[in-house]
């Protein structure tokens, strides 16, 4: 991991949990944003205008 995180000291205890938390937040947002947009429309209208 030293090759990827070369600017921080080895003894940084919050580095890895912080990176994991950041990735979890990014993943949750990547799922929730399209889901909210998809739930805002009616399925019949989406199928009608699909073609």
DSSP file (Angstrom, degrees, kcal/mol; ACC not computed):
  #  RESIDUE AA STRUCTURE BP1 BP2  ACC     N-H-->O    O-->H-N    N-H-->O    O-->H-N    TCO  KAPPA ALPHA  PHI   PSI    X-CA   Y-CA   Z-CA
    1    1 A X    >>        0   0    0      0, 0.0     4,-2.2     0, 0.0     3,-0.8   0.000 360.0 360.0 360.0 -16.9    0.0    0.0    0.0
    2    2 A X  T 34  +     0   0    0      1,-0.2     6,-0.1     2,-0.2     8,-0.0   0.816 360.0  59.7 -62.4 -28.3    3.0    2.3    0.3
    3    3 A X  T 34 S+     0   0    0      1,-0.2     3,-0.3     2,-0.1    -1,-0.2   0.843 111.6  38.7 -68.1 -31.8    3.1    2.7   -3.4
    4    4 A X  T <4 S+     0   0    0     -3,-0.8     2,-0.6     1,-0.2    -2,-0.2   0.836 123.5  37.8 -87.0 -35.4   -0.5    4.1   -3.5
    5    5 A X     <  +     0   0    0     -4,-2.2    -1,-0.2     1,-0.1     3,-0.2  -0.732  68.3 145.6-119.2  79.6   -0.4    6.2   -0.4
    6    6 A X        +     0   0    0     -2,-0.6    -1,-0.1    -3,-0.3     4,-0.1   0.606  62.4  61.4 -94.3 -12.7    3.1    7.7   -0.4
    7    7 A X  S    S+     0   0    0     -3,-0.2     2,-0.3     2,-0.1    -1,-0.2   0.612  94.8  69.1 -91.4 -11.8    2.4   11.2    1.1
    8    8 A X  S    S-     0   0    0     -3,-0.2    -3,-0.1    -6,-0.1     4,-0.0  -0.778  88.0-104.6-108.6 150.7    1.0   10.0    4.4
    9    9 A X    >   -     0   0    0     -2,-0.3     3,-1.1     1,-0.1    -1,-0.1  -0.279  27.7-117.5 -68.8 159.6    3.0    8.3    7.3
   10   10 A X  T 3  S+     0   0    0      1,-0.3    -1,-0.1    -4,-0.1    -2,-0.0   0.755 109.2  63.0 -67.4 -24.4    2.6    4.6    7.9
   11   11 A X  T 3   +     0   0    0      4,-0.0     2,-1.1     3,-0.0    -1,-0.3   0.169  65.5 127.1 -91.4  19.5    1.2    5.1   11.3
   12   12 A X    X   -     0   0    0     -3,-1.1     3,-0.9     1,-0.2     4,-0.5  -0.656  37.0-174.1 -78.7 102.1   -2.0    6.9   10.1
   13   13 A X  T 3  S+     0   0    0     -2,-1.1     4,-0.5     1,-0.2    -1,-0.2   0.691  78.6  51.7 -75.0 -17.0   -4.7    4.9   11.9
   14   14 A X  T 3> S+     0   0    0      1,-0.1     4,-1.7     2,-0.1    -1,-0.2   0.492  87.2  86.3 -95.7  -2.3   -7.6    6.7   10.2
   15   15 A X  H <> S+     0   0    0     -3,-0.9     4,-2.2     2,-0.2     5,-0.2   0.970  92.3  37.2 -64.7 -57.3   -6.4    6.3    6.6
   16   16 A X  H  > S+     0   0    0     -4,-0.5     4,-2.4     2,-0.2     5,-0.2   0.912 118.4  47.5 -69.7 -44.2   -7.8    2.9    5.7
   17   17 A X  H  > S+     0   0    0     -4,-0.5     4,-2.4     1,-0.2    -1,-0.2   0.884 113.0  52.0 -62.4 -34.1  -11.1    3.2    7.5
   18   18 A X  H  X S+     0   0    0     -4,-1.7     4,-2.2     2,-0.2    -2,-0.2   0.904 110.0  47.2 -66.1 -40.8  -11.5    6.6    6.0
   19   19 A X  H  X S+     0   0    0     -4,-2.2     4,-2.2     2,-0.2    -2,-0.2   0.891 112.5  49.7 -67.2 -39.1  -10.9    5.3    2.5
   20   20 A X  H  X S+     0   0    0     -4,-2.4     4,-2.2     2,-0.2    -2,-0.2   0.919 111.3  49.5 -64.5 -42.7  -13.3    2.4    3.0
   21   21 A X  H  X S+     0   0    0     -4,-2.4     4,-2.4     1,-0.2    -2,-0.2   0.894 109.6  51.6 -62.4 -40.3  -15.9    4.8    4.3
   22   22 A X  H  X S+     0   0    0     -4,-2.2     4,-2.3     1,-0.2    -1,-0.2   0.902 110.7  48.1 -63.6 -41.1  -15.4    7.1    1.3
   23   23 A X  H  X S+     0   0    0     -4,-2.2     4,-2.3     2,-0.2    -2,-0.2   0.871 110.6  51.4 -68.1 -36.5  -15.8    4.1   -1.1
   24   24 A X  H  X S+     0   0    0     -4,-2.2     4,-2.5     2,-0.2    -2,-0.2   0.926 110.8  48.3 -65.4 -43.9  -19.0    3.0    0.7
   25   25 A X  H  X S+     0   0    0     -4,-2.4     4,-2.4     1,-0.2    -2,-0.2   0.916 112.0  49.4 -63.0 -42.4  -20.5    6.5    0.5
   26   26 A X  H  X S+     0   0    0     -4,-2.3     4,-2.0     1,-0.2    -1,-0.2   0.892 112.1  48.9 -63.7 -39.1  -19.6    6.7   -3.2
   27   27 A X  H  X S+     0   0    0     -4,-2.3     4,-1.1     2,-0.2    -2,-0.2   0.903 110.7  49.4 -67.2 -41.3  -21.2    3.3   -3.8
   28   28 A X  H  X S+     0   0    0     -4,-2.5     4,-2.8     1,-0.2     3,-0.5   0.917 112.6  47.5 -64.9 -43.2  -24.4    4.2   -2.0
   29   29 A X  H  X S+     0   0    0     -4,-2.4     4,-2.1     1,-0.2     5,-0.3   0.878 107.1  57.2 -65.1 -36.2  -24.7    7.4   -3.9
   30   30 A X  H  < S+     0   0    0     -4,-2.0     4,-0.4    -5,-0.2    -1,-0.2   0.762 115.1  38.5 -65.7 -23.8  -24.1    5.5   -7.2
   31   31 A X  H  X S+     0   0    0     -4,-1.1     4,-1.3    -3,-0.5    -2,-0.2   0.853 116.3  48.6 -91.2 -41.4  -27.0    3.3   -6.4
   32   32 A X  H  X S+     0   0    0     -4,-2.8     4,-2.6     1,-0.2     5,-0.2   0.864 102.7  58.8 -73.1 -37.4  -29.4    5.8   -4.9
   33   33 A X  H  X S+     0   0    0     -4,-2.1     4,-1.7     1,-0.2    -1,-0.2   0.952 111.8  38.5 -63.1 -51.1  -29.3    8.6   -7.5
   34   34 A X  H  > S+     0   0    0     -4,-0.4     4,-2.3    -5,-0.3    -1,-0.2   0.858 114.9  56.2 -66.9 -31.4  -30.5    6.5  -10.4
   35   35 A X  H  X S+     0   0    0     -4,-1.3     4,-2.1     2,-0.2    -2,-0.2   0.924 106.7  48.4 -65.6 -43.3  -32.9    4.6   -8.2
   36   36 A X  H  X S+     0   0    0     -4,-2.6     4,-0.7     1,-0.2    -1,-0.2   0.893 112.3  49.4 -63.7 -38.8  -34.6    7.8   -7.2
   37   37 A X  H >< S+     0   0    0     -4,-1.7     3,-0.5    -5,-0.2     4,-0.4   0.893 111.2  49.4 -66.8 -38.0  -34.8    9.0  -10.8
   38   38 A X  H >< S+     0   0    0     -4,-2.3     3,-0.8     1,-0.2    -2,-0.2   0.850 109.0  52.2 -70.4 -33.3  -36.3    5.7  -11.8
   39   39 A X  H 3< S+     0   0    0     -4,-2.1    -1,-0.2     1,-0.2    -2,-0.2   0.640  96.1  70.6 -76.8 -13.0  -38.9    5.8   -9.1
   40   40 A X  T << S+     0   0    0     -4,-0.7     2,-0.3    -3,-0.5    -1,-0.2   0.652  94.1  61.9 -79.4 -14.1  -40.1    9.2  -10.1
   41   41 A X  S <  S-     0   0    0     -3,-0.8     2,-0.3    -4,-0.4     3,-0.0  -0.763  87.6-109.9-112.3 158.7  -41.7    8.0  -13.3
   42   42 A X     >  -     0   0    0     -2,-0.3     4,-2.0     1,-0.1     3,-0.2  -0.667  22.9-132.1 -83.1 138.4  -44.6    5.7  -14.0
   43   43 A X  H  > S+     0   0    0     -2,-0.3     4,-2.1     1,-0.2     5,-0.2   0.856 105.4  55.1 -60.2 -35.6  -43.5    2.3  -15.6
   44   44 A X  H  > S+     0   0    0      1,-0.2     4,-2.0     2,-0.2    -1,-0.2   0.898 108.1  48.4 -66.4 -39.2  -46.3    2.6  -18.2
   45   45 A X  H  > S+     0   0    0     -3,-0.2     4,-2.1     2,-0.2    -1,-0.2   0.891 109.9  52.4 -66.9 -38.5  -45.1    6.0  -19.4
   46   46 A X  H  < S+     0   0    0     -4,-2.0     4,-0.2     1,-0.2    -2,-0.2   0.890 112.3  45.2 -64.7 -38.5  -41.5    4.7  -19.5
   47   47 A X  H >< S+     0   0    0     -4,-2.1     3,-0.6     1,-0.2     4,-0.5   0.847 110.7  54.5 -72.4 -33.5  -42.6    1.8  -21.7
   48   48 A X  H 3< S+     0   0    0     -4,-2.0     3,-0.4     1,-0.2    -2,-0.2   0.902 115.6  36.9 -67.4 -40.4  -44.7    4.0  -23.9
   49   49 A X  T 3< S+     0   0    0     -4,-2.1    -1,-0.2     1,-0.2    -2,-0.2   0.289  92.7  92.7 -96.4  10.4  -41.9    6.4  -24.7
   50   50 A X    <         0   0    0     -3,-0.6    -1,-0.2     1,-0.2    -2,-0.1   0.839 360.0 360.0 -72.6 -33.1  -39.2    3.8  -24.9
   51   51 A X              0   0    0     -4,-0.5    -1,-0.2    -3,-0.4    -2,-0.1   0.477 360.0 360.0 -89.6 360.0  -39.5    3.2  -28.7
